[in-house]
Amino acid sequence: MRPWTPWLGLAALCGSLAACAVAPAPGTPRGATRDAVAAAERAFARSMADRDLQAFARHVSQEAVFFTTPDPLRGREAVVKYWSRWYTGPQAPFSWEPEQVEVLDSGTLAISSGPVRDPHGKLVARFTSVWRLEPDGQWRVVFDKGNAACDCEAK
């Protein structure tokens, strides 16, 4: 018997347990998972309205990549440091809300998108965020990108 053979079984068991900790319960309807991601997105957006940078940070994965700047911001610390400029002052400079959410059949990865509005409600951009169900059972943003809104009716 090779000395590492017993460890293979233990590694397989740990991997299986880790997968169970992340994946939703078997038979969880996709709609319920979609609703959970939409709720996470709304809570993420509420952090801006509430001026709560710590709540914002809790929704950002440690591995996050945000396309906020010409060179993507990598990691929660860099994202929160950069976004902190929008959490000063009494009024939020913009707001967002999920309009569309879709989840993989595995229930562990999702995408959300929707409008970004200025303080007067004018559409200024659209966002797309990729959410991942992390080992602690929380949905967090791993990729985020905004695009300026087009004035399609003016053309």
C-alpha positions, 0 to 999 in steps of 0.5 A: 500500500502506498503511504498516500493512498488513505489520503486520497479517500479523505481528499475525495470526502473533503471535496464532496463536503465542500461541494455540498456546502456551496451547492443549494439543496437538491431540488431547489427550484431555479426560481428560488435561487434566482430570487436569492441572487436578486435579493443579494443584488438589491441589498448590494444596491441598498448599501449605496443608498444607505451610505454603508461601505461595509455592507458594500464590502460584504457583497464583494468576493475576495477574488472580485474583478471590477471593470470600474477603471481602465485597468480592472480592480482586482480583489475586495480591498482594491474594489472597496478602496476605489468605490469608497469615493462614492460612499461619502456625502449624504446623497448617493451619486447613483443607484442600480437595481436588478432587471434580469437575473439568471442562474446556472443549473448547478445553482452556484453561479449567476448573472444579474443586469439592470439600469444605473440611474443618477440621483434624479432617476435618469438612466446613465448606464447599465450594469452586469454582475456575475455572482458566485455562491461562496463556501460560507453560503453567501452570494458575492460579486466576482465580476462587475462591469458597467456600460454607459447607456445609449440614447437609442431613441435620439438616433 
